[in-house]
């Protein structure tokens, strides 16, 4: 089999409300090797799993995550109109997710959402929670805010880390190595530019590509041997990997 792992983007978000316990449970059922999720802080400084800085897109309310308490967020349901089979999905805490998936042994890519609003002490709060859960060996930290990743390295030097990016970064492989980061998480459209994928693969860094939803791209990247693909459709990627027989 290919060394490429299949990560479920916000869980199996093609089939269930993104970043919910239901989406993560479905990803495990579909055979994903890992899940990818996004973490922000509530007004009462609890790490919750939600992608956007506002709750507008995924709930019936509006406003910033940081302006709601956990109790207030728990009163809302997630993407109920988009996924009528899921009418009770809630915004979970990071602790709830880690507790729910721990027994499965699945990997967890935690994206720190600090690119727009830099939550004070979020790195320490999240690292402490991961340590409390006993999942240090299963967690990968990533962020578009590379200062956040460096802060994680200071707090947990042994943690696996990766830089997220969507634009072209000059000598990004050297940059990651020089700053003691373990991996690169480029966008799918990024790796199609020039010979970047070959460069990344030859670097020895972990290369996890997001968000890979087209079957032809899954087949290509699995064949190329990337560390992981991050997809909304883990079941499709798992089948393509099996068919490839690598």
Backbone torsions as a table, in degrees:
resi	resn	phi	psi	omega
1	UNK	NA	152.9	177.1
2	UNK	-63.7	148.7	175.9
3	UNK	-73.5	-12.0	-176.7
4	UNK	-64.6	127.8	177.2
5	UNK	-95.3	153.1	179.9
6	UNK	-106.2	117.4	177.9
7	UNK	-107.4	133.6	179.8
8	UNK	-87.1	116.7	-175.9
9	UNK	-72.4	109.5	-174.3
10	UNK	58.8	33.2	-172.2
11	UNK	83.8	-166.0	176.7
12	UNK	-79.2	68.9	-168.2
13	UNK	-75.3	-6.4	172.8
14	UNK	-76.9	-13.9	-173.4
15	UNK	-125.1	-18.5	-176.0
16	UNK	-143.1	159.9	-178.2
17	UNK	-56.3	126.6	-174.2
18	UNK	-56.9	145.8	174.2
19	UNK	57.9	33.3	176.7
20	UNK	-116.7	162.4	177.6
21	UNK	-58.6	-34.8	179.1
22	UNK	-64.8	-41.5	179.9
23	UNK	-68.1	-35.6	179.1
24	UNK	-73.6	-38.8	176.8
25	UNK	-63.0	-40.5	179.3
26	UNK	-66.4	-38.7	178.0
27	UNK	-59.8	-42.0	177.9
28	UNK	-64.0	-43.6	179.7
29	UNK	-62.4	-34.9	-178.2
30	UNK	-81.1	-3.2	173.9
31	UNK	94.9	16.7	177.9
32	UNK	-63.8	147.9	176.0
33	UNK	-85.0	-24.2	-177.4
34	UNK	-153.6	165.6	172.4
35	UNK	-122.6	149.9	174.6
36	UNK	-115.2	136.5	-179.2
37	UNK	-145.9	164.8	-176.2
38	UNK	-117.7	138.7	-176.2
39	UNK	-124.4	132.4	174.1
40	UNK	-134.4	173.7	-179.9
41	UNK	-111.6	140.9	173.9
42	UNK	-77.1	176.9	177.9
43	UNK	-61.2	-33.1	177.4
44	UNK	-93.0	20.1	168.2
45	UNK	64.5	37.9	174.8
46	UNK	-101.4	129.6	177.7
47	UNK	-68.5	120.4	177.5
48	UNK	-119.8	157.3	-174.2
49	UNK	-103.0	103.6	-179.8
50	UNK	-158.9	144.1	-173.7
51	UNK	-82.5	-56.1	-174.8
52	UNK	-75.2	154.0	175.5
53	UNK	-70.4	-21.2	174.6
54	UNK	-110.5	163.3	178.9
55	UNK	-96.4	3.7	-171.7
56	UNK	-56.5	-46.6	-172.2
57	UNK	-72.4	-32.6	-170.6
58	UNK	-107.1	-5.4	177.5
59	UNK	-133.2	178.8	179.5
60	UNK	-86.5	-4.1	-179.8
61	UNK	-103.9	174.2	177.1
62	UNK	-128.4	163.4	177.4
63	UNK	121.2	173.4	-177.4
64	UNK	-84.1	142.8	175.9
65	UNK	-53.3	-43.0	-175.1
66	UNK	-64.9	-15.1	-178.7
67	UNK	-97.3	-0.7	179.1
68	UNK	-109.0	144.6	170.9
69	UNK	-80.2	164.3	177.1
70	UNK	-60.4	-42.5	179.8
71	UNK	-57.7	-42.3	-179.6
72	UNK	-66.8	-40.2	179.6
73	UNK	-67.7	-33.9	-178.3
74	UNK	-69.2	-13.8	177.7
75	UNK	-80.2	-9.1	-174.9
76	UNK	-101.4	153.5	172.6
77	UNK	-108.1	156.6	-172.5
78	UNK	-106.6	123.0	172.4
79	UNK	48.0	41.0	-177.8
80	UNK	-62.3	-38.2	-178.0
81	UNK	-73.4	-30.2	179.6
82	UNK	-77.1	-33.4	-178.2
83	UNK	-124.5	80.6	-176.0
84	UNK	-61.5	-17.3	177.3
85	UNK	-76.7	-12.5	-178.9
86	UNK	-123.4	96.1	-175.4
87	UNK	-106.4	1.5	-176.7
88	UNK	-127.5	13.6	-177.0
89	UNK	-69.6	133.1	-178.0
90	UNK	-114.6	163.2	171.1
91	UNK	-73.2	117.0	-177.2
92	UNK	-88.0	157.4	168.7
93	UNK	-79.3	157.4	175.9
94	UNK	-60.7	-38.0	179.5
95	UNK	-60.7	-41.8	178.6
96	UNK	-62.2	-41.4	-179.9
97	UNK	-66.1	-48.0	-179.1
98	UNK	-60.4	-42.2	178.4
99	UNK	-62.9	-38.8	-175.7
100	UNK	-71.4	-34.1	-173.8
101	UNK	-100.2	-9.9	-173.3
102	UNK	-54.7	-45.8	-175.8
103	UNK	-63.3	-25.3	-178.5
104	UNK	-74.0	-21.7	-177.2
105	UNK	78.7	8.8	-176.7
106	UNK	-70.0	151.8	175.5
107	UNK	-79.6	151.6	-178.4
108	UNK	-130.4	114.5	175.2
109	UNK	-92.4	108.5	178.9
110	UNK	-93.8	114.8	174.0
111	UNK	-93.6	119.5	175.9
112	UNK	-80.3	117.2	-175.8
113	UNK	-88.0	75.9	-176.9
114	UNK	-120.0	18.1	-178.2
115	UNK	-78.5	-25.6	-179.2
116	UNK	-110.2	-48.7	175.6
117	UNK	-122.7	119.1	-176.4
118	UNK	-90.6	96.6	-177.3
119	UNK	-63.7	124.7	-179.6
120	UNK	-57.8	128.0	174.4
121	UNK	65.4	16.7	-178.3
122	UNK	-61.0	-35.5	-178.6
123	UNK	-62.6	-45.5	179.6
124	UNK	-66.7	-43.3	-179.2
125	UNK	-60.6	-45.9	-178.9
126	UNK	-68.7	-44.1	179.5
127	UNK	-60.8	-39.8	178.3
128	UNK	-64.6	-39.0	-179.6
129	UNK	-67.8	-41.3	177.6
130	UNK	-62.7	-42.2	178.6
131	UNK	-63.4	-43.3	179.1
132	UNK	-61.0	-36.1	-178.8
133	UNK	-76.2	-15.5	-178.2
134	UNK	75.2	24.9	-175.9
135	UNK	-112.0	23.7	-178.3
136	UNK	-54.8	-36.3	-176.9
137	UNK	-77.9	-11.1	-176.6
138	UNK	-106.6	-3.8	-172.8
139	UNK	-104.8	137.4	172.2
140	UNK	-117.9	131.0	178.1
141	UNK	-100.9	133.6	174.9
142	UNK	-139.1	160.9	177.2
143	UNK	-169.3	150.7	169.9
144	UNK	-76.2	-19.6	175.4
145	UNK	-90.8	101.2	-173.5
146	UNK	-73.0	-18.7	171.9
147	UNK	-65.6	-35.9	177.3
148	UNK	-61.4	-41.7	179.3
149	UNK	-65.6	-39.8	177.2
150	UNK	-66.0	-33.5	176.2
151	UNK	-66.2	-40.6	175.1
152	UNK	-59.9	-41.4	179.9
153	UNK	-61.5	-35.0	177.6
154	UNK	-70.3	-39.0	-177.1
155	UNK	-76.7	-43.9	-178.4
156	UNK	-131.1	81.4	-174.8
157	UNK	-55.9	-28.7	-176.7
158	UNK	-86.2	-4.8	-177.0
159	UNK	-65.6	146.5	173.8
160	UNK	-81.5	130.9	-174.2
161	UNK	-132.4	160.0	178.5
162	UNK	-152.7	146.3	174.4
163	UNK	-90.5	125.9	170.2
164	UNK	-89.0	142.1	176.5
165	UNK	-161.6	154.4	179.7
166	UNK	-125.6	-17.1	175.7
167	UNK	-98.7	168.6	179.5
168	UNK	-77.1	122.8	179.0
169	UNK	-109.1	130.4	-179.3
170	UNK	-64.1	127.2	176.2
171	UNK	49.7	48.7	-174.2
172	UNK	-64.5	-29.6	179.2
173	UNK	-68.2	-42.3	177.0
174	UNK	-65.7	-39.9	179.4
175	UNK	-58.9	-45.9	179.9
176	UNK	-64.6	-44.6	-179.6
177	UNK	-65.6	-41.0	-178.3
178	UNK	-66.5	-23.7	-179.9
179	UNK	-106.3	14.8	173.3
180	UNK	60.0	38.1	176.0
181	UNK	-103.0	143.4	-168.3
182	UNK	-86.0	-22.9	-172.2
183	UNK	-150.2	168.0	176.9
184	UNK	-120.7	135.3	176.8
185	UNK	-122.2	82.5	179.6
186	UNK	-86.5	161.7	175.7
187	UNK	-76.2	154.8	179.4
188	UNK	-57.6	-41.7	-179.0
189	UNK	-68.8	-24.2	-179.9
190	UNK	-69.9	-42.6	-175.3
191	UNK	-72.7	-8.5	176.8
192	UNK	-87.4	-5.0	179.7
193	UNK	-84.6	130.9	173.8
194	UNK	48.1	-136.6	-177.7
195	UNK	-112.8	30.9	-175.1
196	UNK	-60.3	-40.4	-177.8
197	UNK	-61.1	-44.0	178.1
198	UNK	-60.0	-42.1	179.3
199	UNK	-61.4	-44.9	-178.7
200	UNK	-64.7	-44.0	-178.0
201	UNK	-65.9	-35.6	179.8
202	UNK	-74.3	-14.9	-176.0
203	UNK	-72.2	-21.9	-175.7
204	UNK	85.7	-3.1	176.4
205	UNK	-78.6	156.2	173.7
206	UNK	-72.1	130.9	-177.5
207	UNK	-120.3	110.8	178.8
208	UNK	-119.4	120.1	-171.9
209	UNK	-102.5	135.7	178.3
210	UNK	-123.1	162.7	-31.0
211	UNK	-96.4	118.9	-168.4
212	UNK	-99.8	96.2	-175.9
213	UNK	-111.1	-12.9	178.6
214	UNK	-88.4	134.5	-176.4
215	UNK	-60.5	-38.4	-179.2
216	UNK	-64.5	-34.9	177.8
217	UNK	-72.1	-38.3	175.9
218	UNK	-59.4	-47.8	-178.9
219	UNK	-60.7	-44.2	-179.6
220	UNK	-62.4	-48.5	-175.0
221	UNK	-72.8	-35.7	175.4
222	UNK	-64.8	-42.3	177.1
223	UNK	-63.6	-33.9	179.7
224	UNK	-74.5	-20.2	177.2
225	UNK	85.9	31.8	175.6
226	UNK	-63.5	158.1	-178.5
227	UNK	-61.5	-42.2	179.9
228	UNK	-159.8	154.2	166.6
229	UNK	-114.8	142.6	-178.4
230	UNK	-110.2	118.2	-169.3
231	UNK	-140.2	153.1	173.9
232	UNK	-77.1	-14.3	-173.7
233	UNK	-123.7	70.9	-176.5
234	UNK	-61.3	-32.1	180.0
235	UNK	-63.8	-39.0	178.5
236	UNK	-65.3	-45.7	-179.1
237	UNK	-63.7	-39.2	178.3
238	UNK	-61.3	-42.2	179.6
239	UNK	-66.8	-40.7	178.0
240	UNK	-63.3	-39.8	178.4
241	UNK	-63.6	-42.2	178.7
242	UNK	-64.0	-42.0	-180.0
243	UNK	-65.6	-35.0	178.4
244	UNK	-65.5	-27.5	178.2
245	UNK	62.2	29.3	-178.7
246	UNK	-113.2	NA	NA
